[in-house]
Amino acid sequence: MIIVVPETHAEPSGGNIFNRLFARALRKAGAEVESLTVGPALSRMKDAEAGSWWVDSLCLDELDNFIALQGKKRKVYALIHSLPSLEPGLSAAERKKKMAEERRLLREVSGFLVTSDWTRSLLRRRGFGKRPIFVVPPAPAVVPGRRMTVRQGFSGLMVNNLIQQKGVLEFLTCLGRRLKPNDLFTLRIAGRSDIEPDYAGRCLELIDRNPQLKGRVKYLGPLPLVGIKRCFERSTVFITASSAETFGMAVQEARLFGLPVLALDAAYARRLVRPGRAGLLFHSIPDMAEACLEFVRHPSALEALAEKSLASALPLTYDWGGAARLFLDQFRQYPPENHLTQQPPGPAVLTDRSPRSIILIGRKGPEQ
């Protein structure tokens, strides 16, 4: 099994973290798995008689080259973290064009690996439901190392790259217009700035030039997982302004640490956050910015929400070993296409608190 990763696979991002930890877990489970960039993966495929190649969605432009080498015993799958057609800000014509190109690229793959039932439903609506779609939710990449307690004050945290999809510039703009000099709060942002450098530059320039943001908002850059863990432990509220997520790994981790989550009522946050118990959902970024200021100016309200969020923190019942077992259990249902050389372990057992219920929190799962 070859996971085809982007050239930037060593950089922190949700997709890269999933690929790395998922591959490691599969190897521990006895599967032969390698992660290769496009060039080495194509070379391997040309020389191989059999195998499966799982192409990360960031490498979709190269998918045709893999499809051309696909045969009876050499299978190509799409590992979908996101799709270009899901990017915010697209015109109707642009979105239609991207969807058409995605249909062309994906119509010949042997199946899909996705990180949420939301993405599986999307693929089915787009006509790909006749091929296997393996659903493997991400396990937490960081977990609490100690018992969390409610802390006072507004210490906000955003864990996302500085790209348009994450809505950071819009959120900071709204916040900067409403802040007063005597408002006491801090906001830390952890993530990359190299993916959309123009957008990231505008974010950093706003932080530096707006007197209400400068000194209060701190951009930390990309952090290793140990640094992300410390940020979760030192924060009192988690914030995401993202309008398009197929899962929301950082939101899940914030819930694991018991932090209240302030998020847009969009994408996957609504499945991980029970409003009033685990945080609040908003229809717009301005509404979310206004709520942040209300919590800054009324710390007792934030403390009350934090107590509820901590009391309803997600239990740690799903790890990367569970993710590997979940995948292997699904994949071995297709024996002709099962190219793992080791016998996979027994079926994964889904309990009422295992991954499937985690991703349905706030709808069918236990109250959070």
N, C-alpha and C positions, 0 to 999 in steps of 0.2 A: 504494500500500500504506500503510495507516494502522495504526500500533501504538497501541492504546488503553491509556494508562498511568494509574495511580492519581494522585490529587491530590498524594500524597507522593513523586512520581517523582524529585524532586531529592535526596531523602534517601538516604543509603547503605544499601543492602540488596542481597542477592544478585540478586533479581529486577530491581531498578532498574538495577543495574550492567550486567546482561545486556542489558536493553532498550536502554540508552543506547549501549553499545559495539557491539551487534549492528546497530542502526539506522545507526550511523556507518559500519560496515564495508559494509553493503548499499549505502549511497549512494556509497561509494568504488568499489564494483563496478559502478556505473552504474544502479542501481535508484532509482526515485522513491519515497522513503519519508519519512513524517512521523510524529512522535510527538505525539499529542493526548490531552488528558484527555477524560472522558466527554462533557461538554456540547458542546465544539467538534467532537468526533468524530461525534456524532449529527447535529449541524447539517450537517456536511460530507456525511454519508451521505444525508440527506434531499434534498440538492441534486445529488447525483452520479448519473449514469446507470450507471456501472460502477466497480468497485474491490473491494478486499479490506480487511476490517477485522479486526485481530488483537487480541482483547480479553484483556488481562492477567487472570490468575486472581484478583487482588485486586479486580477489577471485576465479578465474577460476578453480583453483585446487580443489575447494570444490563444483563445479557446479554439479558433479554427485550426490552428496548427496541431493541436492535440486530437481534435475530431478526425483530421485527415489520417491519423495513425491508428484510429480505433478499429478494432477487429473483434472476432468472436471471443477471444480470450484476453483482449486488451480493452479495458473499459474506462471511459471518461465520465466523471461526475462533477457537478458544480457545487462548490462549498459556498453557500450564499450567506454573507454577513450583511450585505446591503446591496442595493441596485442603483445605478445612475438615475433611473426614472423616479426614484423616491426622493431625490434631492429637492429641498425647498427652493422657492423662487423661480421655478421653471414656468415658462408660458405654456399654454395648452398645446401649442404646436411643438414646442421643444420636448414636452413630456411624451407626446404621441410619437415623435421621431425616436426618442430613446427607447420607448417600449417596443417599437417595431424592430429595432436593432437587437434588443435583448431576446425577442422571440426568435429572430434568425439565429443568434448565437447559441441559444439554449435548446433548440428543437431537436438536436441530435445527441444530446448527452444521455447517458444510461440511467441517470437519477440525480438526486439532490441530497445534500446534507444542509440542514438549516438549524437555526438556534432557537426557534420559537414556533408554536402552532400558528401564530399570526402570519409568519412568512409562508408556512405550508398552505394556509388558506389563500394567501395571495397567489401563490403559484398555481393552485388549483383553479382559481378564478380566471387565470390567464391561460388556461388550457393545458397545463402540464400534469394534471392529476393522474394520468394513466401510468406514469413512471413512479418508481419508489421514491418517496420523500422521507428521509430519515431525520427525525427531530431529536436534537441533543441540546437542551438548555445549558448555558455556561454554568459551571460551578463557581462559587466565590474564589477570586484570586487572592484576596486578603480576608482574614478573619480576626475577631478580637482576641487579644492575648491576655486580657484581664477582664474582670467584671466592670462593665460600663456603669457610670453614674450620671445623674443629671447635673450639668454644669450651668453656671449663670452667665448671662451676657450673650450678645449676638456675635458668634464667631462662625461666619459662613464658609462653606467649602463648595467649590465646583471642580469636578474631575472630568475634564473633557478637553479635546484639542481645540485650538482656536480656528474653527471653520464655520462657515455660514450656517450649516445644519444645526449647530449647537446654540445659536442665538445669543452668544456672549456679548457681541457689540451692541445689539439692541437692548439687552438687559442693562448693561452698564450705562448706556445713554439715558435710559429711563431713570435709573438710580441716581445718576449724576445731576439730573435736573431737579430732583425732589429732595436731595439731602440738605441738611442744615449744618452749619459749622459745629453745633454742640451735640450732634448725633454721635453716639458711641457705638462703633461696630468695627469689625474687620471682616474682610472677605479674601480668601486665598483661592487661586486658580491654578490647578496642576494640569499640564497637558502640553502638547507639541505646538510649535508655531511655524513649522516648515511645510505643512501640507498645502495651505492656502496663504502664502506669505503676505499678500496684499491685505487680505482680511485681517490676519493676525496683526499686521503693522498698524492698522487702524485701531484695533483694540488696545494695543500697547500705547499708542499715541494718546488715545483718550484718557487712559489711566494716568499718564504723565502730565497732561495739560489741564485736566479738570481739577481745580483746587479741592473739590469735595471728594474726589476719588483718590487723589495722590496721597500716599502714606497710609491710606485705609485699605485699598485694594492691592494685593501683592500677587504678582505673577511668579509662580515658582518654577515654570518650565516643566519638561518631562521628568518624572520621578520614578525611581525603581519601586517595586512593590512594597518594600519595607518603608519607604518614604510615604507612600499612599496610606499605608496602615497608620503611621503616626498622625497624618492629617485627619483621618477619621476619628482617632482617639482624642484629638485636641479640639475638635469642632463641636459646635452646639446645634448646627442646622445644615442640611445638605440642600443644594439648589441646582436645578437643571432647567435650562430654558430651551432644551432641544425639542424640535418639532417633528422629528422623524427618527425613531429608533426601532430596530427589529427585536431588541430585547431590553437593554438597559442594564449592563453589568454593574455600573457604579451605583445605580439606584438600589439594586439588590443588595450590594455590599453595605450601603448606608442603612438599609433596613436591618441587616444582620447586626450592625453596630448599635442599633436602636435609635438612630438619629431621626428627627422629624424631617420629612422631605417636602420641599416646595417645588412643584413641577407644573409644566403645562399639561392640561388635560388633553394629551395627544400621545400618539405612538404607544409605547409599552408601559409608560409610567402609570397609566390608569389601572393596569393589572397588578401592579406591585404596591400601590398606595391606597389604603382605605381612608378617604378624607375624614378628618377629625380624630382619627386614631393613630395613623402612621404619618400624617402630614396633611398637606392641602394641595388641591389641583386647581389650576386657573385657566380661564379661556384665552387670556392674552398675556403677553410679557409686561405691559404696563400694569395690569392688575397684580401680577406677581411682584413687581418692584414695589408697588404701593403696600402690599402685605408685608414685605420685608421691613419697610420703614415703620409700619405699625408695631411689628415685633421689636424693632430697635427702640422705639419710644415707649413701649409697654412691655418690659422684660418679663413681667409676671405672666403675661399671656403666652409668651414663648415657653416659659418654664412649665406651664400647665400642659401645653402640647407635647413638650419633651418628655414629661412623665408618662403620658399615654403612649408615646412612641416607644419608649424604653420598655414599658410593660408588655407591648405587643411586638417586640423585636422578633425577627425571623429566627427560628431554631436552626442550628447547623445540622441538617439531616441529609445533605447532598454534597458530595465532593467530586473531585475529578475521577476518582476510581469508579464512582457511581455513574459518571458521564460515560466512561469507557464501556462499562457493562451495558448501559442502556443502548449505546450504539451497536455493540456486538450482538446483542439480543435481537435487534431489528435487522441488522445486516445478514445474519445467518438464516433468515427466512427466505433468502434469495440464493440458494446453493449454487446455481450455475454462474453467478456473478461474484461469488465469495472467493476473493483471491488472497485472503489472509492465510498464511501457511501454518499457523498454530490453531489448535482446537480452541475456540472461544469458551469462556466460562458459561455457567448456567444462566438462565434468563434473569434479567434484572426484575426485582419485585418492587412494584410501585405501591407504596403505602399512602395513607391519607396525608402524610407530611413529607413525601419525597418529591422529586423535581416537578412532576406534573401538577401537584397542588401548589407548589411554590409559584409557578408562573400564572396561576389562576387566582391569586390572592385578590380579594376585593370583589370577586364575582361568584365563584363556586366554592372557594376554599374557606377555611375557618376565618372568623372575623379577625381582622388585623387592625 
